[in-house]
Amino acid sequence: MSSPSSGVETGRVTLFLAVAFGVSWVVGGVIYATGGLADSPELVAGVTLATVLLPTGYMFGPAVANVVTRLATGEGWANHYLRPRIDGGRWKMYLAAWLGPAVLTLAGAAIFYALFPGFFDPTMAAFEESVTAATEAAGSPLPFGIETLVLIQFGAALTIGPAINTAFAFGEEFGWRGYLLPKLLPLGARRATLLVGVVWGVWHWPLVAMGYNYGVGYAGAPVTGLLAMCWFTVVVGVFLAWVTLREGSVWPAALGHGAVNAVAAIALIFLQGSPSPLLGPTPLGVVASLPWLALAAWLLYDNAVAVPRSPVEGSGEPSGGD
C-alpha cells in the first residue's frame, strides 16, 4: 500500500522497520539481560556473548528485514541494489568510499586537537601504556616499538580493516541504503537521505544506552549520547546515500561504512586525558565530525544525492530529485 500523497509504499516501509528494529532490539535485549556490554559472559578466551551477537544478530537486523519484507509482501528481487558496479570509471566511487572516511576522520581529529591541544600527545604515551599493559597481561610483550605498531594499525585501517568490516557493515547497509532509502525516494532524495540517517541513529539507541560508542560517564548520559549518535548517522549517512544512489549498488556504502569503522579509533592513538566523547576526537563527536558535516552539506546543497543510478540497468537517468 502506498501513501497517496507521497507515493511511499507505507505498508512495506512499516513492515521493514518493524522487522529491522524488532530483530536488532531483541538481540540488544538479550545482551542487556546477560550482563550488558561490560559484563557479558565469556564464551571462549577473549570472546564474549556480546561480541558475537553485535556483528551477527544486531547488525544484520536491517538485512533480515529487507529479505523478510520482500518475501512477505511478494515484492520480489527487482531493484535489489546487490549487483556490484565497477565497470568503466565506476571504480572511482569505490575508491572514494574506501579512502574518503580516512581523510575525513583524520581531518576531524586534527580539528579537535587544534581546538583542544591539551588532549593531544605526539609521544603517544597513553597509547603505549595501554598497549604495554594489555600485552603484559596476555603474557606476550610487544616484540617491536610503539611506532611500528602505529604504522601497522594505520596500514590495517586503510587496507584489511575496511575489507573485513564490509562484510559486517553489509548487514546494515543492505537494509538502510539498499531498501529503506529507495523506498523513501518519493519524498525527495534530500528528505529521504536525512530521514534514513535519523532512523539509523535511533536504531543504535539500545547499544548507546548500554555504553556503546560513548561510554557511560559523559555529561547527560545517555540522552546526549542518543542525540550525538543521530547527529553522526545523519552526517555520515549522506555520504553513504550518495555512493549508493550514484552507483545503484549497496556495495560502495558497505565499503564506506566498513572504512568508517576501521579508521575511527586511529584518532585515539594521540589522545591523552579524558575529553567528552560527545566532542571527539573520533567522528562520533560533534567537533570531530565537522568535515563529515561539510561534505554532507555540499552534497545536499549541490543536489548530488538526487541523481541516483538505476539499480538494475545503471542507466543514470535521474529519479527521486527534490
N, C-alpha and C positions, 0 to 999 in steps of 0.2 A: 504494500500500500504506500502511495506517495502522498506527500503533503501538497494539496492543490495550489498553494501559494508559492511554494519554493521549488517543487519538483524533487525534493529529497524523499527517498524511499524510507519513510519513518519506521515502518514495520521492521525492515531488515536492520536498520541502524539500531533500533531499540533492542532487538534480539542480540545483535552483535555486542552491544555494550553490556547487556545483562550477562552474557557468557564470559566476555573478557574480564569484567570486574568480578564476576562470581567465582571463576576458576582461580584467579590470582589472589583474591582476598580470602578465599577459603584456605589456600596454601599459606597465606600470611597468618591466618588464624591458627593453623597447625604449628607454625613456627613460634608464635606468641605463647601458645598453650604448652609448648615443650621447652620453655625457658627463654624464648626470645632470641635475639641475635647474640647477646652477650653470653648466655648460659645454655646454649643449645647443646644437647647431648652429643658426645663424640662417637662417631660410628667406627672409624679406624683412626690411627695416629694422625693428628693434624686435620682431620676431615670431620666436620660436624654435620648434623642433620640440616641445619640452616644453609650451610654452604652447598649442600646438594640440592635442596628444594628451591633456592633462589634462582639459579640459572636454568633449571629444568621446569619445575612446576610454575613458579611465579612468572618468570619472564616469557613463558610460552603461552600464557593465558590468551593474549590477543591473537596469536596464530591459531590456537584451538577455536577461538570464536569465529575467525574467518571461515574455517572449514565447516564448523557446525552450522553457521548461518547459511552458507551456500547449499549444504545438504538439506537442511530443514525447510528451506523456502523454495527448493527446486531451481535455484538461480543458475547452477552450472558453473563452468570454469572460464567463461568468456571474461576478458579484461582482468586476468588474474595477476598481472604485473610480475610474473615469475621468470619470464624469459630474460636472461642477461643480454645486454646490447652493447657490444664492444666493437662493432664493425665501423669502418670509416674513421671519423675523428671522435667517436663517442668515448673512446678510452680516456679522453681528457677529463670527462666528468668523473670517471672513476679515480683518476689521479687527484682531482680536486677533493673528492670525498676522502681519499686516503691521507693526503698531506695537509689539507686545509685545517682540520681540527688541531693539528700540532702547531701550526703557525698561529692560529687564533688563541690557543691555550697559552702558549709561551708569551704572546703579546699581552694577554690578560695578566699573567703572572708578573711581567715586567711593570705594568701599570700599577698593580697592587704594591709591589715592593718599592716603586718610586714614590708612591703616596705614603707608605708606611715603612720607611727604611729601617726602623728598629727591629723589624721582623726578618730582615734579610741577613743571612750569614754566608758569605762567599767561601768560608772554610768548610762548610757542611759539617760542623762539629756535632750538632744534634743528630743528624742523619747517621753519621759514623758511629756515634754512641749507641743508637738503637740497633744498628746492624751488628755491631760487636756483641751486644747483649744477646741478641737473637741467635747468633752463630755459636756463641759460647754455651748458651742454654741447650742447644742442639748437639753440642759436643763436636762441632765441625768449624773450627776457626776459619775465618776468611783467608783463602790462600793468596790473595793479592791485595793491592792497595785500594782505598776507597775511590780514588779517581778512576781506576779501571772498572770498578763496579758501576760507577755512574755512567761511563761510556757504554757499558753493556746494557744498562737499563734504557738509555736513550736509544740505542740501536734496536733493542727489542720493542720499544714503544712505537718505533717507526716501521717495523717490519713484521715480525711474527706476532706481535701483540694484536694489531688490527685484524690480521688474518684469523687468529683463533677466536677473537671476540666477535667477529662477524657471524659465526655460527650461532652464538647465543643471542646476539642482537637481532638476528632474523626473527626470533620468536616474537619480539615486539614490533618490528618494522613490517612484517607481513600482515599484521593486524592494523596498526595505526596508519601507516603510509600506504600499505598495499590494499586496504579495504575501506577503512573509515574515511580517509581523505578523499578518495574518488567519489564516495557516496555523498559527501558534503559539498562537492564542487558546484552543484546548482545554486548554492548560497553565494558563489563568487570565490575565486581562488584565495584571495586575501583572507576573507572571513573563515573559510574552511581551514586554511592553514593555522590561523590563530586559535580556532576552536579546538582543533585536534591537539595543539600544544597544551592547552589548558586541561583537556581530558587526560592526556598523557601524564601531566603533573599530578592530578588528583588520584590517578591510578597508583602512584607511588606512595600515597599518604600513609597506609598502614606501616610500611617499611620506615618511613621518616619518623613516624611516631615511636617506633622501636629503637631509634638512634642511627638508622642507616644514613649514610652520607654526611649528616650534620652532627652526629653525636647526641648527647643529652644535656650538656652543661652550658649551652649558649643562652643568651638573653631571649626570653619569651618562648623558650622551648615548650612544646613542639610546634606551637602555632606559627611562629615566624619561619620555622623550617618548612612547614607546609606551603607557605606563601612563596618562600625563596625557591622551592622546588618547581613550582608552577612558572615562576619567572624564568628559571633555567630551561625548562622544557619548551617554553614558548619561543625564546630567542634561538635555541639550538634547533627546535622543530622547524623553523622557517628554512634553515639551510637543508635539513633532511627532506622537507617537502619539495624544495627546489630541485634537488638532484633526482628525486623520484619522478616528479612530473616532467622534468626536462628530458629524461631518458625513457619514460614509460616502463620503468622497471624498479622493483623494490631493492635490488642488489646494491646500487650505489648508496642508498640510505643505510642498509645493513652494514656496509663497509664503513661509512662515515660514523655511524653510531659506535661500531666497534673501535674505530680510531679514537673517538672521544674517550671511551672507557679506558683505552690503553695508555693514553698520554696524560690524563687528568692529574695523576699523582706525581708527575715529574716536577711540578711546581713545589712540592713539599720537600724536595731534596735540599733546598737552600733556606728552609724555614727554621727560625728559632723563636721561642716563646709560644704563646697560645692566642693568636688572633681569633676573632669571631669567624666561624666558618660561613656566616652569612655574608661576609665581605670578600673572602678569598683565603689563600692565593689560588685555589683551584677554581675552575669556571663555575662551580656550584655557587660561588659567592657573587654578589651583585657587582662589586668593583671589578673582579677578575673576568666577569662575563661581558664587560663593555665592548671588546672587539666583536663578540658574537652579536651584541645589540646593534652595533654599527652596520655589520653585514646584513642582518635581518632587516633593518630599516631601509637600507639601499635596495635589497631585493624586493621589498614590498612597495617602495616608492617607484622603482623602475618597472613594477608590474611583472618582474621576471618569472614569478611563480604562476602567473596566469596564462602561460603558453605551454600547456602540457603536451607531450607527445603521445600518440595513441599507444596503449599498452599491447596492442595486437599487431597492427600494421606498421607502427612507427612512422606515420605519415607526416607528423609535425604540424598538423592542422590545429589551430588554436581552439581551445574549448575551456569553459569554466572561467572566463575572464570576468573581471568586476565591471 
